[in-house]
Amino acid sequence: FDFAAPRPFDEDERALLAALARQCAQALERVRAVQAQRAAEARFRVAQEVSPDGFQLLRAVRDADGRLVDLAYVYINAAGARLVGRAADSLVGRGMRDVFPGVVDSGLFARYARVVETGEPMLEEVRYDADGLSGGYRVAAVRLEDGLAISYADIGERLRMEAALRESETQLRTLADAIPQLAWSARPDGHIDWYNQRWYEYTGTTPEEM
């Protein structure tokens, strides 16, 4: 260009300037998209790191024939690492079956694989007693591209309380069956849902008849 003297741009110069403007606009749009993605990722990580529930992202590991053979950890939040008793940086990049081989025998890996292959979400209460872990978890898993997003919470205390309640009820009924008096229990609506053994002996009835 010769800008020694002002003059109108010719057609080729205007076309060149228009092309440069488009390239600058596209570059700016890409920068904004990257910034938006990084901001979204930062918000996601902050939300997950303060969550009391465990959260994992895993990618499918497939063999040469395309069969799912493992699930590799891409991300796990602090609560998730604590709930499985491992450091987060010791899990990322490794396969679930390598770190927790018990998922195979428990059938949990097969259920995860089904989510990946079918897209059908999973929501279960799982008892896991393997790989140094012993507890109950509420697990939700959904397919994410060719992998999984898993959220899980510790329900071990609730399961222990439910087991203790069942044990207490069993003991109470055993005691009630041993007394010579008639005894029964009823729901709030008045429906009788249990009679002691003395009742059946006295009336000559059976549980099926009542």
Secondary structure as GFF3:
##gff-version 3
##sequence-region A 1 210
A	DSSP	alpha_helix	11	49	.	.	.	ID=ss1
A	DSSP	beta_strand	54	62	.	.	.	ID=ss2
A	DSSP	beta_strand	68	76	.	.	.	ID=ss3
A	DSSP	alpha_helix	78	83	.	.	.	ID=ss4
A	DSSP	alpha_helix	88	91	.	.	.	ID=ss5
A	DSSP	alpha_helix	96	99	.	.	.	ID=ss6
A	DSSP	alpha_helix	102	105	.	.	.	ID=ss7
A	DSSP	alpha_helix	108	118	.	.	.	ID=ss8
A	DSSP	beta_strand	122	130	.	.	.	ID=ss9
A	DSSP	beta_strand	133	143	.	.	.	ID=ss10
A	DSSP	beta_strand	147	154	.	.	.	ID=ss11
A	DSSP	alpha_helix	156	178	.	.	.	ID=ss12
A	DSSP	beta_strand	184	186	.	.	.	ID=ss13
A	DSSP	beta_strand	192	195	.	.	.	ID=ss14
A	DSSP	alpha_helix	197	203	.	.	.	ID=ss15
###
